[in-house]
Amino acid sequence: MTRVAAVDCGTNSIRLLVADADPATGELIELDRRMKIVRLGQGVDRTGRLAPEALERTFAACREYAEVVRELGAERVRFVATSASRDAENREEFVRGVVEILGVEPEVITGDQEAEFSFTGATKELTGHDHMAGPYLVVDIGGGSTEFVEGGDGVRAARSVDIGCVRLTERHLVADGRITDPPTEDQIAAIRADVERALDLAERTVPLSRACRPADGHALVGLAGSVTTVAGIALGLKEYDSSAIHHSRITLGQVREITGRLLGSSHAERAAIPVMHPGRVDVIGAGALILLSIMERTGAEEVVVSEHDILDGLGWSIA
């Protein structure tokens, strides 16, 4: 076996996976998986730069992760950075900090690379299940971007577009430094319009319209915190439980009802939801609306929720 460590640094969160990769069985045996909300993308859509306080939050998480990697003795480490780092003018400052702490240079990957890793991570274990044999449309709703990947045994088409829960919240729901709570109908319409334009763009590459009807054989697979949080709410969990959420199936009706509830609630009401991470309270409404818009565009009656994603794909790429 090869012990590997993968770090995924996105716009909203930074996540670590340490696992043993067994090439004989095709298994990725998880030893440690953790996540911290650092909001690296704070203000990037507006300023084009990574904020000093966002960098420090991220470096603090990196220091914790470096200790875990050393303790578990990972032989190979790979660190990738996604949307916020692609967009920032001062990303070299970010790169230098990561190298000093973890000893590896972060790879600022393209949206297409991100899509391929996410697809591999999300679908590798699904292919052995007859009821989820594919083909798949995988959507990874991040903080700054959303990736769409369509394929079966491998990727056939992929596209990354600049819609994410943090980016759209900062673009449409912040006024005078404060988030409108709850958002107005006009603000919700503005988010929806941005999402629809992005879906039009994605559809130039990836077949979306009415692509996930049961008769077509496609399964819509949803990844990342916005999707898993909506799933946790739909399942009525009393606390976040990744084993219950992983491979759960959430219907279009449930997503529509939960999205409406989130967009109509106050900060305190959202924070009181048992599965809600404190770092998602302000951005979950936009994230849920992105998921709802995708399901309506594709015609999907349900989304299969996966806790395995880009981290798992990275793990396999290292091994």
N, C-alpha and C positions, 0 to 999 in steps of 0.2 A: 504494500500500500504506500501511497504518497500522502503526506500530511500537508494540506494547503491552507492558505488564508486568503480570503478575498474581501476587499473593502470597496463599497459602492458609496460614493459621495455625491448626493444629488442636491437639488435646490432647497429642499426642506429638511432632509434627514441624511445621516451618515450611518451605514450599517456594516457589520462585520460577520463573516462566516468563517469558522475554522472547521475543517472536515478531513476525514480520511477518504481518499479516492481509491476504490478497488477496481482496477481494470478487468480483473477476471470475472467479476459479477456485474459490473456496470453500476455499482452502488456508490453513492456519495454519503458517507456515514457522518452525520452532524455531531460535532463535539461542542461547539459554542456558536450561538447566533444571537446577536444583540443589535439594538437600534437606539440612536439618540436623535432627537429633533434639535438641529443646530441653526436652521434657517440661513444657510450660507447665501442663498439668493436674495436676502433682504435688500430691497431697493435696487437690485440690478436692472430690472426692467426700466426704471426711471433714470438711474445715474450711469449705467454701464460699468459700474465698478463694484468690487466686493468690499463691503463695509468693514472697518477695523474690528468692531465688536462681533461681527459675524465670523470673521477669520479666527478670532480668539476662541469663540465657542467651538469652532470646528477643530482647532488645534488641541483644545482640552480633551475632546473626544478621541482624537488621534493618540494622545498620550495614554489614555486608558486602554485603547485597542493595542498599542504597542506592547504594553505589559501582558495582555492576554496572549498575544502571539508568541512572546518569549516564554511564558509559562507553559504553553501547550506544545512548544517546539515545532512550529510549522516550518517545513523545509523550503517552501516556496510561497512568496507573497505577491499578490497583484492588487494594485489600487487603481480604480478608474473613477474619473470625475465626469459629470454629465452636464446638463443644460446650463446651470449658472456659471460654471467654469468656462464653457464655450463662449459665453456672451461677454465675459468681464475683460476690461482693458488691463487690469492689474493681476491677471491670473498667475504671473511669474512669482509674485509674492506668496501666493497660495502654494505653488509648486515647491519653492524653497523651504517653506515651513514643514511640509509633509516629508520631504527628503530628510530634514534634520531630525524629525521625530521617529519616523518609521524606517528610514534607510532605503526607501524605494521611491522612484519618481512616479507621481500620478500620471496616468495616461488620460488625456482629455479626449475621450472617444467621440466619434461622430454619432449622430442620431441613428444612422443605419447600423453601426456596430452595436449600439445599445439595444436596438431592436433584435438583432440576432442573438445576443446573449440572453435577453429576456425570453425569447421564444424557446431556446434550448432548455433553460432552467424550468420554464413552466410546463413544457410538454414532454420532456424526456421520460417521466414516469407515467404519463397518461397513455402513451402508445401501447402499453401492455394491457389496457382495459378495453374490452370489446365495446362497452357502452360509451367510451370516450376515445375511440380509435382515430378520430380526425376525419377530414381536415379541420384545422383550427384557425380562428381569427383571434390573435392575442393582442390585448390592449393594455398598455402599461401607463397608468395615469400618474404622472409625477408632479413635482412642485412647479417646474418651469416648462416642461414639455410632455407630450403624450406620444408614445410609439405605437404604431399599428403594424402587425406582422401577420401575413397569411401564408399558410403552408401545411404540409402533411409530414412526410419523412424529413423534410428540410424546409428552409425558407424559400417561398416563391416570390413574395413581394413584401416590401417594407417601406415605411415612411415615418419620419418624425416631424411633428408640427409643434409650434410654440404656443400650446395651451396647457396650463397646469394650474393646480389649485392655488399656489402662492402667486403666480404671475397674474392670474385673472382677479384674485382678491385685491392685490395692490393696485391693479390698473383701474378697477371699477368700483371698489367698495371703500376706498380710503379717501377721506376728505379732512383737510387740516390736521393730518397726522393721526386721525382716529378712524376706526372701521365703523361704517354705518351698521347699526345693529337693532333690529333686523334690516336687511336691504330693502330698498323701495322696488316697486314693480319696474320702474324705468332702469334701475341698476341691474336687476335680474335679466331684463330684456337685452341689455347691452352685453352681458356675459354670454347669453345664449347666441347673440348675433356673432360674437367673436368665435364661439365654438363652431357654429354652422359654417363660417368662412373657412375655418381650419379643416373641417371635415370635407368640404369641397376640394381643398388642396390635397388632402390625404388620398381622396378618391381618384385623383389623377394617376396614382401608382398602385393603390391597394383597392380591390373591389369591396365596396362597403354596402351600397344600397341594396337592401333586402337580401343580404348575403347570408344571414344566419337564421333563416327559417328552417324548422326541423326537416322539411322535405329536401333541403339542399345538403343536409348532412354535416354542415359546419357546426362546430361548438364555439361559442364566444367564451374566451378565457380572460378573466380580469385580474390584474396584478396591482400591487402597491397599496399604500395606506388608505387612500380614499375608498377604494373598493373593499378592502378588508374591514374597514370601520363600518361601512354601510351593511356589510354582511353580518357583522357582530350585532348590529342593531336589529336587523331583520330576524336573526335567530333568538333574540331576546336574552342574550347572555348577561349574566350578572357581573362578569369580569371578562377581560380579554382572554380568549382561549384559542390559540392558533390551531390546535388539533381539531377543534370543532369547526373552525372557519375553513380550514384547508379542504378543498374539493366540495364545499357546500354549493348548493344551487339556489340562486336568488332570482325571483321572477321579476319581470318588467313591472308588474303591478306593485310589488314591494318596493322596488327602487323608486318608482314615481311617488308613492305615498311618503317614503322616508325623505326624499329630496324636498318635497313640499313642506314637510315638518321642520327640517333643518333650516330651510330658507325663511321660515316664518317664526323661528324661535329666537330668544335672546341668548347672549353669551352665557349667562348663568344656567339657562335651561340646557344648552348644548353641553356645557361643562359637567352637568349632573348626570349625563348618560354614562352608564357603567363602563362601556368599552371605549370611551373617548379618551385618547391621549391628550394631555393638556396642550401639546404643541399643534394639535389639529383643530382645536375649538374654533379658531377664527377662519380657517380655510376650508373646512369640510363641506360647507354649502356649495362653494364653487366646484369642488371635486365631485360631489354627488351629481351636480347638474351636468358636468362633462360626461359622467357615466350614463345618465339618463338619455342625454342627446345621442350618444353612440348607440345605445340599444334601440332607440326610435329610428335612427338612420338605417341601421343594419337589419331591422326587423327581428332582432333576437327576442325570444320570449323569456329567456333566462340567461344568466351569466354564471359560469363555473368559476368559482373563486379559488385562486392559488396563492399559497404562502411561499411557494418556490418561484424564483424569478431570476433577475439578472445576477444575483449573488451565486446561485447554483450554476448558472451558465458560465460564470467566471471560474468557479471552482473546477468545472470540467475542462475549461480552456487551459488552466494551469497544469492539470494532471495529464 
